[in-house]
Amino acid sequence: MNAIPQDLLDLLARSPVRPLTLRGRTLLPIFQGGMGVGVSGHRLAGTVASLGGVGTLSSVDLRRHHPDLMARTTGLPQDDRAKQAINAANLEAIDREVRAAREIGQGRGLLAINVMRAVADYAASVQQALASGIDAIVVGAGLPLDLPDLAREHPDTLLIPILSDARGVQLIVKKWERKQRLPDAIVIEHPRLAGGHLGAAKVADLNDPRFDFERVIPECLAFFRSAGIEREIPLIAAGGIRSLDDIRRVQDLGAAGVQLGTPFAVTTEGDAHPEFKRVLAEARDEDMAEFVSVAGLPARAVRTPWLASYLKAEPRLQAVAHAKARCTKAFDCLAQCGLRDGLATWGQFCIDNQLAAALRGDVKKGLFFRGAGALPFGDQIRSVRELLERLLTGEGAVGTSAA
């Protein structure tokens, strides 16, 4: 069976973009980004894979897609029992979601899972996904220096870090080489253009030219050559990719493919509530805000009533920040959390609560992460297939290139 359905394979052959090859498998040069909480679950990831792309689950708090797991973890005592129950439920949800996405994908494309390095249950989530038979592990929100160790017993699983500049790429490659493993691909995410947690040290760094694709992609390719790496590592450009022209531009720079988040989040197959999709589809760049998240990383989201209210109150909240004995939600989703650990310069809210509210379409309470740029179909909600066809052909595109 071809990894790409024949009609899309024919479309790719006529398209000016190049296919992506990973481990000898020919794919559409398009990754669907991993978006949590729950935005990219099995329905979206499985559909993208079924059409020959790389479909990506987000590992964060996937129990929210399973009513029985939510019932099992609701109303528990605020102690370690709750944390253990929630973590166990999320690992079970990863297994369920991988299997359900695999069924939808029908053996086409590739199925990946995005695990944030910053989450407390990072290692356990990676190991569960490996045990469940995931094709690829994608890790961002921190340097996954230990990923080759965690995947040592799974040499056929693709390992893909998310980085933002050439220095990070060089560090990961050199560290991984000592473990006799190289990344199977590297996502190069532009902090000024991506949504969610961003790969810069602080908000002021988002416009640093070292993150520009025109700089970082050639620098990475030059490093691969100078380091004598026999197998060139495919680079996947992420952030603000919205059109055929965007894909052609980064491929001309040397990228092998692209990753998109927001355009997939608003498709009919996206796993979030319709109101979530409406908020993202109707938002414009001037509607977004950049701020420091609870994980201490810069973040970009839609300036909803909740976010506007939080940012107004943030100085007061940071002034009284203090460490708590345990997470007030009995979850400890992050290894370090501004709210729980009393880190005054970090965000002072529960990110799991706010992202879960967005997942269910609660505009008053939700945190709606979104990348920059006009979407391929404007404010319309269309299917994954239509999105892929537009990206490959550029026909009838709405709006202009984002970058």
Secondary structure, DSSP 8 states (H G I E B T S, - for coil): --SS-HHHHHHHHHSSS--EEETTEEE-SEEE---TTTTS-HHHHHHHHHTTSEEEEE-TTGGGG-HHHHHHTSS--SSHHHHHHHHHHHHHHHHHHHHHHHHHHTT-SEEEEEEETTBTTHHHHHHHHHHTT-SEEEEESS--TTHHHHTTT-TTSEEEEEESSHHHHHHHHHHHHTTT---S-EEEE-TTT--EE-SSSSGGGGG-GGG-HHHHHHHHHHHHHHTT-SS---EEEESS--SHHHHHHHHHHT-SEEEESHHHHTSTT-SS-HHHHHHHHH--GGGEEEEE-TTSSEEEEE--HHHHHHHHHHHHHHHT--B-SS-TTS---BSS-HHHHT-TTS--S-HHHHHHHHHTT-TTT---B--SS--TTTT----HHHHHHHHHH-TT--S----
